[in-house]
Amino acid sequence: MEISAKTRLLTVIGDPVAHSLSPAMHNAAFRALGLDAVYVALRVAPESLPAFLAMQVATQGAGNVTVPHKEAVERSVARKTDVCARVGACNTFWTDDDEMIGDNTDVYGVRAALAKIGADRKGERWLVVGTGGSARATAVTAADRGATLFVRSRDAARAKAFAVWANSIGVTTGVATGPVEVDVAINATPLGLAGHDPRRGGSAPCASGASRPPMAGRCWCTRGQRRSSGSSPAPPHRPRSCARPSTAPSVRRTLDIDHWTFCC
């Protein structure tokens, strides 16, 4: 790939962002399509976000957003798509007529991931671990599917605020403070991204209470027989199976939501 004065620069921003697979994915696509563009990951601290966004507008920039900036960018864009406004989070941005425009592809990603594991029926009970942008996309999907949603978070105040917001958009939502029977569990936390994260080096409990091998990634979704989910929240590794069949036979498949959202 040759970079010239005409090469278009695209970015994914986050904090942290070193885990991102987006540069490899997008740069491979640019090469395959013969596009004169390059895609890089930039770590942007929260206090630097306004200056970064102003620079993007001034240079006609575009790119993607990952944790923890999705909600802040949604509040900052001049215009936004309907789904971006509905979710209250932005994971894709571009500029037009010196204005930043925001979009959200996480809802599509959540829908595709759930459909892949057969969790696309109305009236199911879902557990989402986390309260950020991916969790918000899950809530919007739950509202559209008529699912009942339970949220679990280490921060009780954030869980309560998330439940209030989710109920306001039409999805019956409660805070999971103890065991709860669910059909689908979705992890949407940043756990696993930091280099000092203890989950990176050993097995960790999944939402079902089984153990899983260490893997890389952020968001996953699991579907199995309805069962109690009263154990510790599962870390967001990138599994192909949640546990060995002998350990958790009712947990059948898991999917990485970010693989479908193309944002981080």
C-alpha positions, -999 to +999 in steps of 0.1 A: +000+000+000+015+033-011+005+064+008+004+097-010-009+132-005-042+120-020-046+090+003-079+092+024-073+087+061-100+068+081-098+060+118-113+040+146-111+058+179-114+044+214-096+042+248-082+016+247-081+008+210-050-014+206-072-045+205-091-034+174-092-056+144-107-029+122-074-016+107-065-051+094-101-057+081-106-023+064-071-021+049-075-055+034-108-044+019-092-012+006-064-033-011-090-057-026-111-029-040-082-008-051-091+022-030-066+049-022-073+049+015-057+039+048-074+030+081-057+034+115-066+030+151-062+061+173-063+061+211-083+092+221-088+100+258-122+113+268-109+148+276-094+150+241-125+139+223-140+174+215-107+185+199-104+153+179-140+157+165-133+193+156-102+182+137-122+156+119-148+181+108-120+205+096-103+178+076-135+161+063-127+130+083-146+098+087-143+066+107-157+045+135-161+047+173-156+021+200-156+021+238-159+044+256-169+071+232-201+060+214-225+079+236-204+110+237-200+111+199-237+107+195-243+138+216-216+157+196-226+151+160-245+178+141-268+154+123-276+117+129-296+089+114-328+078+131-312+046+145-283+066+159-307+089+177-328+060+189-299+041+203-282+072+218-248+059+206-228+065+175-202+040+160-198+055+125-192+091+115-184+111+084-185+148+074-207+166+048-209+203+042-186+209+072-210+190+095-203+157+113-230+130+107-234+100+130-248+065+124-251+033+143-246-001+128-246-020+161-283-027+159-278-044+126-249-063+141-269-075+171-298-086+149-275-105+126-256-122+155-289-132+172-303-145+140-272-166+134-278-185+166-315-188+161-324-162+188-349-142+166-382-152+181-405-128+198-412-130+235-378-143+246-360-133+278-325-117+273-297-109+297-273-081+287-242-075+308-231-039+305-247-006+299-228+011+271-233+015+234-236-022+225-260-027+254-281+001+241-282-015+206-293-047+223-321-029+240-333-014+207-332-048+192-351-063+222-378-036+218-382-045+181-384-082+189-407-080+218-381-095+241-380-090+279-346-076+289-326-079+321-294-058+327-265-067+349-237-042+358-211-038+384-224-002+388-259-005+403-267+032+395-258+027+358-279-005+356-309+013+371-305+043+347-301+019+318-333+001+328-352+034+330-340+044+295-347+010+280-383+009+294-388+044+279-381+031+244-406+003+248-387-027+261-397-043+294-364-041+313-354-050+349-321-050+368-308-085+374-297-084+410-299-122+415-306-154+396-328-149+365-341-173+339-330-162+304-330-176+268-301-154+256-271-138+273-252-110+257-220-096+271-214-059+262-187-049+287-151-036+281-137-064+303-109-081+285-095-051+267-069-039+292-035-055+293-037-060+330-071-077+328-068-109+348-094-126+325-068-126+297-047-153+313-070-180+325-105-194+324-134-173+335-171-179+343-197-175+317-232-162+323-243-198+328-218-204+355-196-227+334-159-219+327-145-208+294-109-207+280-093-173+276-099-157+242-096-123+227-124-100+218-151-079+234-188-088+228-204-122+226-238-136+226-248-171+237-280-191+233-290-224+249-318-238+270-333-214+294-314-216+327-306-196+358-280-169+353-270-159+388-233-162+385-207-135+379-210-116+346-191-133+318-161-116+303-163-105+267-139-130+250-143-141+214-155-177+217-166-202+192-181-222+221-189-210+256-176-241+273-166-276+267-197-297+260-191-318+291-191-286+312-221-268+299-241-289+274-270-264+273-248-236+260-246-243+224-232-214+204-217-180+209-211-151+185-189-121+186-213-091+181-184-068+170-177-091+141-211-081+127-210-044+136-177-036+118-168-009+143-141-022+166 
